[in-house]
């Protein structure tokens, strides 16, 4: 019998946001994307990112309903991971990516940040799944994998759907598949670190 050891816990939930909130975020982001003429270094073949132009979306009133939901889910994830009771998650940066037909995100990690998250504002089947890379990739380098074995052991597709929120450790390498549709994929991405929980004030 095979037993997985030290499994990496990934958090995924579908978020329920009002259509009006989604529309407001989409309108804002499309306006920003229109001002971006060159691709971010990680966004390939026409992909765009607001990372250099607007990466503090969490401080924008339009994105506050989303941030409130993210905090609730990040707190649940924080507890599931067994992280400190005296600390709580804090979004420290937030930006958005746009991927049209043929574009994709290259392999990278957010090493130095505790958690990473993505919310899929616009996603349809075959528009480019989120792919996680096995963090033991260098240890497995000498294994004589078959093509099927390599796919099963070295990469893991997240199985993204519209309006999914995904949270995962910052050290975990990831990429996306190519958008093979004519419908744009928009993801809102963020880094999470932590802050001390304010002490409870008692009145006597």
N, C-alpha and C positions, 0 to 999 in steps of 0.2 A: 504493500500500500504506500502511495506517495503522500507525503505530508508537507504542505508549504510552511516555510519558516520565515518569521519576520516579515509578514505581508505588509505592503505599503497601503495605507487606507486612503482611498479617494472618496470624496464627498460629491454626490450629484443629486440635485433636486430640480424640479420644474417650478418656476416662479410665476405667480399670478399677479400681473400688473395690469391696471386699467388700460384700455386701448388708447385713451387720451394721453396717458403718461408715456406709453411706447411711442406714440406719434410725435410727441414733443421731443423726446430724445432723438428719434430718427431724423427729424427735421433739423435739429441743431447739428447733429453729426454730419449729415450730408452737406450742410453749409460749410463746415470745417473741411471736409474732404475735398470740396471744390477748390479750396485755396491751396491744396497740396499738389505740387506738380511732379515731384520726384518720390520714388519709393523709399521707404525706410530700409535699412540694410538687411533686415530679416524678412521683409515682405518681398516676394519674388514675382516676376513676370506680371507686373501691373498692380500688385497689392499695395495698399496705402495704410499708413498708421498716423494717428494724431500725436504720437509719443513725443516728438520734438516740438510740436506747436501747441498742443493742449494735453497735458498729462496730469492735470489737477481737476478732472471732471467731478471728483467726489466733493469738491468745494462749490460746485455749481448747483443752484437751487433745483434745476430741472432734473438732476440725477439723485436728489435726496430720497425720494420714495424707494428707488432701487438700493441705495446705500443702506437704508434702514433694514430692508429685507436681507441684504448681504450680511449685515452685522449679526442679525439673529441666527442665520445659518452658520456663519463663521464661529459664533459662540458655541453652537452645538458641536461643530467639528472640533473646536478647541478642546472641549470636554471629552469627546470620544477619543482624541489622541492622548489624553492624560496629561495635558500641559498644565502649567501652574495655575492654581486657584487664585493667586494674588495678582495675576495679569489678565488682560483681556485683549482681543484682537483689535487692531486699528488700521484702517486703510491709509496708506501713506502716498499712494499714487494711483491714478486711474486714467486710462486712455482707451481709444477705440481703433479697431482695424477693419478695413474694407477689402474684401476679396471678390473681384469679378471673375468672369470665366477665364480659366487658365492660370489663375494666381494662387499663391500658397505661402505659408510661413516656414522658414528654415528651422533646423534644429537649434535649440537653445535652452538654457535654464535661467532661473532668477536667483541664483546662488547669492546668499547674503540677506535674502528676505525669508521670513519664517514660512509664510503661505503665499500662494498665488491663486488667483481666481479668474474665471471667464463667465460672462453672461452672454448668451446668444440671442441678440435682439432679432436678427433675421437669419434663419437657417432652414434649408430644405435638403432633402435626401440627395446625396452625391455632390453637395456644395463644399465638401472638404471636412472630414471628421478630424477630431483632435486625437493625436497619436502620442502615447507615452513610450519612452524608451526604458528598457531595463537598466537600473542603476548599476547592475553587475556586468555591464557590457564588456568591460575590459577583462574581467575574470573569465568570461565565456569566450574570449577571442580565439582561443586555441581549440575549442570544441568543434568536431567535424559534423556540423549540423547539415541535415538535408534542407532544402528550401522551405518545406513545410515546417520542419522543426525550428528553423531560424525565425520564421514568422510568428510561431506560437510562443517562443521563448524570449525573443529580443524586443518585440513591440506589442503594445496593447492598445486597441482602439477604444475610445471612450464611449462610442455609440451615442453621439450628440443628437438631440432633437431641438426643435424650436423652443425657445424660452428656458432652456436648461441653464442652471448655475452649476459650475464645476469648481471645486476647491481641491488643492493638492499641495504637497510640500514644495518649497521654493527650490530645493536642490534637484528636483526630478526633471530630467531633460524631456522635451516635448517638441512636436512640430505639428503641422496640419497636412492633410492630403490636399491635392489640387481641387479647386472648384470646377467641376465638370458640368455645370449648369449655366444657364443664361441669367440666373437669379443671383443677385449679390448677397454675399454673406457678411453680416456685420456682427462683430463681437465687441463687448465692452470688457476690458481686461484691467486687472488691478493687483497691486502688491499689498500684502498685509504683514505688518510687524506687530508690536504689542506696546501696551502702556499699563501702568499700575492702576488697579481698580481703586477709585476714590474710597477712603474710609467711610464707614457708616456713621452718621451723626445721630446720636441719641439725645432725646430731650427728657428731662426728669421733672 
